[in-house]
Amino acid sequence: MTSRQAAIAAIATLGVLLGGCATGPAYPLLTPIDVAHSFGFSDRRLADGRYEVSYVAPTLQGFGYRFDQSPAERQGKSLALDMAIWRAAQIAQAQGYQGFSVADTQSNSDIQQRSAYYDGPWGPGWGRHRAPFGWDAYNPPETSVQVEVKLAVALSNSLKPGDYNAADAIQQLRQTYPGADGGPVAAPPQAIGPSVQPIPSPPVKS
C-alpha cells in the first residue's frame, strides 16, 4: 500500500468513526474550521493581494511511544496540503481567475502522547503498563497527530508551469476524496497517484 493509499484509508476510517459516534452533525473534509472546530480550512486576503489559505487536518491516531510518528504525520500533511489547494482553487474560481500559484508553504505538527488506561495487577489506573517481555499488547501508549498547512497563493489568469489550474485541481481532488466538498460520495479510483498536479513544463526540444 502506498503512502497516498494509506492516507486515504485512514481518513475514510476516520469519517466512518465520526459519522457513527458523533452526536452532532458530521462535516465533510472541506469545511470551514469555524464550523467543524476540530478540523477544516480558513483563509484571508493579505495586504499585497495574495491569499493565505490554511487547513488543519483531522486528528490521526499515532503508533505509541516507541514508534516513529512520521508516517501519521506525512498522512496528515498530505491531506492538509490537498485540502488547502482545493480551497485555493475555490477562491480562484469565485474571484474569476483561471488558477493560482503557490508562493510559500508552511506546515506545523501537533503530536500528543499519553499512557493508556489499564487494569493491572494492582488495580485500574492511568499509566505506562510494562509486561515482563515488553509493552502490554492490549494497552499500548496512545498518540495523536494533527497537522496544519498554510499556503500563500497568488491568483492569476496567466498560468505558467508549476501553477495550478483551478478547475483541473478541483476535478483531480474530487476523484481522490469523493464527498470531501459535500458532494455525492462515490468509490475512489482503483489507481491512486498524486492527488493534484500543477501545470507541467513544456517538453524540451531536442
N, C-alpha and C positions, 0 to 999 in steps of 0.2 A: 504494500500500500504506500503511495507517495505521500509526502507531507501535505500536499493540497487535498488529497482524498481524506487523510486523517483529520484535517481541519474541518472539512465539510461534515464528516461523520460525527465529529464532536459537537458541532453546532446543531446538527439535526437532532442528536440525542438531547442536547440542552433544550431545544424547542419543545420536544415531547414532554420533558420534565416540567417545563414552565407551564405548558398547557394543561397538564394533568394535575399539578399540585397547587398552582396559584389560585387564590380565592378571588382576585381581581381579574381584569381583562389581560389577555396575553397579547403582547405587542409584536409586530414584525420587526426584523432587524433594523430596517431603515426607518427609525422612529426618532423624533427629537428627544434628547436626553431630558428635557424639561417635562416630557410626558412619561417616558418609561422609567426615568430616575436612575436605575442601576446600569443602564447602557444607552447608547444612542448617539446622534450627531448634534453638533452645534456649529454655527457659522456667524461670521461678522465681516463687514466690509472695513478694510483698512484705509488709512489716510491717503495712501498712494493709489487707491482704486482697485487694488487686489483684494482677494478674499482669503480669510483664514478659515479653513474647514477642519473641524475636529471630530473624531469618533472614538468613543470609549466602548470597547468590545465587552460582551457579556463575560462574566467570570467563568474561567475554566478550572477544572479540577487538576491539581498537580499530582506529583508522584511520591510525596513523602520526603523526610529529611535527607535520606541517604542518596537520593536520586537527582540527576541533572534536570533542572526545571526548563531548560531551553526548548525542548520540543513543544511544551504547552505554551511557552512564551512566543515561539515562532507561529504557532497556530493563531494565537490572539492577534499578533501583529499583522499577519496576512489578512485576516478578516477585517481588522480595523482599517487597513490601507485600502482594501477593496471598497468598503462602505464609504470612506472619505472621498474616494474617486467618484463613486456613484453620486454622492451628494453634490460634488463639484460639477458633475455633468448636468444634474438637475438645475443648478443655479445658472449655468451657461445657457441652457435652453430657455429658462424663464426670463433671462435678460436679453434674449435674441441673438446669442452668439453661437457660432458653429462648434466651438470647443474651447480648450484651455491648455495652458502649460503649467507644470508644477515647478515653482521656483525653489521651494525648500520643503524638506520633510523632516519631522521630528517624531520621536516615539519615547514613551515612558512606560515602565512596567511596575506594577504593584504586586509583590509576592508576599502572601501572608501564610505563616506556618503555625500550627498548634498541635499539641498531642491529642490523640484520640481518647474518647471516654471508654473505659474498660471495666469489667467486673473481675478483679483479680482475686488472689487467694486471701487478701486482707480486706476485701470488701470493694464495692464500686468506687470509682473516682476518676478525676481527670489526671492525666499524666502519661509519661513515656513508659510503656509496658515492654519490658525486655524478657523474652523467653530464654531458656537455657542455651539455645543454639541460634540466637538472632532475634529479630523483631517478631512479635506475635503476628502471624499472618492474618488473623481475624481483626486486629486492631492497629492498622498501620497509621503512622502520623498523617495528619491532614494538611494539605497545602492548596491554596487557591491562587490563581494567576489572573490578573486583569491588566490589559494593555490599552493605552491611548495613543493615537496617531494624530498629528497636526500637519496640515498641508497649507502652504501659501501658494495660491493659484492666481494666474492672470488670464482673464477671459480674452478670447481672440477670434477674429474671423479670417485671419491669415495664418493657417496652421502649417507647421513645418515638422520635419521628422523629430520624433520624441514628444510631440504634443499629443493631446487626446481629442479625438472627435467625440463629441458628447453623445450623439445618437448611437455610434458604434460601441462606446463604452457601456452604455446602459443595456444594449442588446446582449453583449457578452456577459455582463454581470447577472442579468436575469436568467440566463441559461445556467450559470454556476450556482446561483442562490435563488431557486424558484420560490416565489411568495415573499421575498425579503422586503419588497416595497408595498406589500399589502395586496398584491395581485393574486391570481389563482396559483395554487401550489401544484406543480407538476413533477414528474420523475426527472431527476437530474440526468444529464448526458452520461453515456457509458464511459467515454474517454474524457478525462478532465485534465486540461493543461493549465497554463497560466490564466488567471481569471480575466484579465483585461490587458490588451497590448496597445501601446502608443502607436502613432503613425510611423511606419518603417522608413528607413533611409532609402533613397533611390539606389538601384543596382549600380555597381561600379563598372564602368565601360572598360573593356579590355583593349 
